[in-house]
Amino acid sequence: MARNYPVNGNATNTQSSTLPLVTLLSTANIRPRIYDLMFGSGAGPADNAARYLVQRCTSTGTPGSSITPQALDPGEPVALATSGLAAFSVGPTLTANAYLLQIPVNMRATFRWAPKDGKEIVLPAAASNGIAFLPVQVSSAWDQAFSIQFEE
């Protein structure tokens, strides 16, 4: 049975097509599957909009900090996948035109993506390969809260 982990965090969604809000990266030993994404804001509501692209990447870049995925089942081992959080000083190497999702978000509403079983986003079994969540369009930056759930 698969082991399940969340990556949760908050970061300012500063517009960029090269510096992600967050990344999720694999290793040579696993093929993580993303099965749930949530984006929202706990800030005072305003009519602000953002558009994120989920793009494949082949390096870690230099994140401002890292997020340690926590096992949903406390009996499971530490996750092998890793995650980086904005503000990136150097972005990851993005795979050209490898866009997996486009996520439009309004600050007044929470967005959730939960694919049908078997239709998850699968990361390759290769070190430092994964996905980047890029805030490519932002009407006004705000504190973006997110939760990414994946299995190994």
NUKOL-669042 format. One line per 4 residues: their letters; for each residue x, y, z of C-alpha. Coordinates in nm, 4 decimals. Layout:
<recs>
A = X/Y/Z  ... .
</recs>
This chain:
<recs>
MARN = 0.0000/0.0000/0.0000  0.1222/0.3512/-0.0812  0.2503/0.5908/0.1823  0.0727/0.9301/0.1888 .
YPVN = 0.2173/1.2715/0.2693  0.1050/1.6361/0.2571  0.3127/1.9431/0.1775  0.1467/2.2473/0.3342 .
GNAT = 0.2619/2.6051/0.3362  0.2046/2.9751/0.2829  0.3986/3.2101/0.0575  0.3483/3.5408/-0.1194 .
NTQS = 0.2477/3.4663/-0.4782  0.4873/3.7074/-0.6484  0.4367/3.6886/-1.0252  0.7067/3.4914/-1.2092 .
STLP = 0.7337/3.2425/-1.4943  1.0673/3.1096/-1.3634  1.0564/3.1279/-0.9807  0.7946/2.8926/-0.8331 .
LVTL = 0.5730/2.9324/-0.5313  0.6535/2.5717/-0.4360  0.8160/2.2608/-0.5835  0.7762/1.8884/-0.5200 .
LSTA = 1.0762/1.6755/-0.6189  1.1323/1.3046/-0.6568  1.4316/1.0719/-0.6096  1.5615/0.7822/-0.8175 .
NIRP = 1.3807/0.5368/-0.5858  1.0194/0.6561/-0.6065  0.7512/0.7869/-0.8423  0.5341/1.0169/-0.6281 .
RIYD = 0.1725/1.0677/-0.7390  -0.0041/1.3955/-0.6596  -0.3673/1.3199/-0.5782  -0.4955/1.6418/-0.4208 .
LMFG = -0.4177/2.0130/-0.4526  -0.5751/2.2996/-0.2623  -0.5044/2.6718/-0.2998  -0.6687/2.9482/-0.0966 .
SGAG = -0.6050/3.2517/0.1197  -0.6734/3.3298/0.4830  -0.6172/3.7031/0.4275  -0.8985/3.9590/0.4224 .
PADN = -1.1002/3.9005/0.1045  -1.0437/4.1168/-0.2002  -1.0975/4.0743/-0.5714  -0.7458/3.9579/-0.6530 .
AARY = -0.6744/3.6887/-0.9082  -0.3813/3.4656/-0.9937  -0.3034/3.1988/-1.2489  -0.0637/2.9146/-1.1743 .
LVQR = 0.1018/2.6754/-1.4155  0.2114/2.3329/-1.2966  0.5249/2.2580/-1.4959  0.7737/1.9721/-1.4908 .
CTST = 1.1268/2.0539/-1.3725  1.4613/1.8725/-1.3706  1.6518/2.0445/-1.0879  1.5846/2.1793/-0.7413 .
GTPG = 1.6808/2.5426/-0.7855  1.7536/2.7386/-0.4671  1.4390/2.7743/-0.2549  1.3987/3.0236/0.0269 .
SSIT = 1.3194/2.7318/0.2580  1.2148/2.3700/0.2440  0.9017/2.1928/0.3622  0.9316/1.8530/0.5251 .
PQAL = 0.6404/1.6307/0.4170  0.4713/1.4672/0.7167  0.3354/1.1119/0.6990  -0.0448/1.0977/0.7255 .
DPGE = 0.0026/0.7618/0.9010  0.2484/0.8136/1.1896  0.3699/0.4556/1.1452  0.5139/0.5321/0.8004 .
PVAL = 0.8760/0.6333/0.7356  0.9967/0.9798/0.6412  0.9063/1.0834/0.2854  1.1745/1.0470/0.0192 .
ATSG = 1.0265/1.3301/-0.1897  1.1323/1.6843/-0.0999  0.9729/2.0251/-0.1364  1.1036/2.3794/-0.1771 .
LAAF = 0.9154/2.6975/-0.0845  0.9371/3.0547/-0.2183  1.1173/3.2848/-0.2317  1.3500/3.1085/-0.4760 .
SVGP = 1.6755/3.2938/-0.5474  1.7437/3.0552/-0.8374  1.4570/2.8743/-1.0042  1.4608/2.5067/-1.0967 .
TLTA = 1.5362/2.4004/-1.4530  1.1902/2.3968/-1.6127  1.1033/2.1484/-1.8867  0.9963/2.3559/-2.1879 .
NAYL = 0.6228/2.3367/-2.2626  0.5674/2.0576/-2.0070  0.2591/2.2146/-1.8469  0.0422/1.9684/-1.6563 .
LQIP = -0.2250/2.1981/-1.5125  -0.3355/2.5580/-1.5315  -0.4960/2.6783/-1.2102  -0.6929/3.0052/-1.2030 .
VNMR = -0.7508/3.1279/-0.8473  -0.9485/3.4156/-0.6993  -0.8528/3.5270/-0.3511  -1.2178/3.5049/-0.2405 .
ATFR = -1.2469/3.1332/-0.3190  -1.0525/2.8169/-0.2466  -0.9473/2.6004/-0.5399  -0.9248/2.2207/-0.5155 .
WAPK = -0.8093/1.9643/-0.7715  -0.8748/1.5985/-0.6901  -0.8307/1.3776/-0.9983  -1.0100/1.0559/-1.0731 .
DGKE = -0.8221/0.7477/-0.9468  -0.5419/0.6614/-1.1854  -0.5285/1.0156/-1.3303  -0.2893/1.1653/-1.0747 .
IVLP = 0.0171/1.3686/-1.1688  0.3120/1.1274/-1.1588  0.6667/1.2462/-1.0949  0.9529/1.0566/-1.2602 .
AAAS = 1.1837/0.8237/-1.0662  1.4809/1.0554/-1.1145  1.6726/1.2603/-0.8604  1.5637/1.6266/-0.8342 .
NGIA = 1.2937/1.5859/-1.1018  0.9422/1.6958/-1.0214  0.7000/1.9811/-1.0616  0.7000/2.3544/-1.0001 .
FLPV = 0.3912/2.5649/-0.9211  0.4545/2.8935/-1.1018  0.2489/3.2099/-1.0278  0.2598/3.3321/-1.3892 .
QVSS = -0.0129/3.5943/-1.3548  -0.1016/3.7864/-1.0371  -0.3287/4.0928/-1.0217  -0.2019/4.1781/-0.6728 .
AWDQ = 0.0276/3.9618/-0.4607  -0.1195/3.8002/-0.1496  -0.0370/3.5282/0.1013  -0.1249/3.2067/-0.0838 .
AFSI = -0.1943/2.9030/0.1329  -0.1632/2.5615/-0.0293  -0.1780/2.1903/0.0413  -0.0336/1.9281/-0.1925 .
QFEE = -0.1053/1.5652/-0.1075  0.0948/1.2864/-0.2684  0.1735/0.9185/-0.2306  0.4997/0.7317/-0.2673 .
</recs>
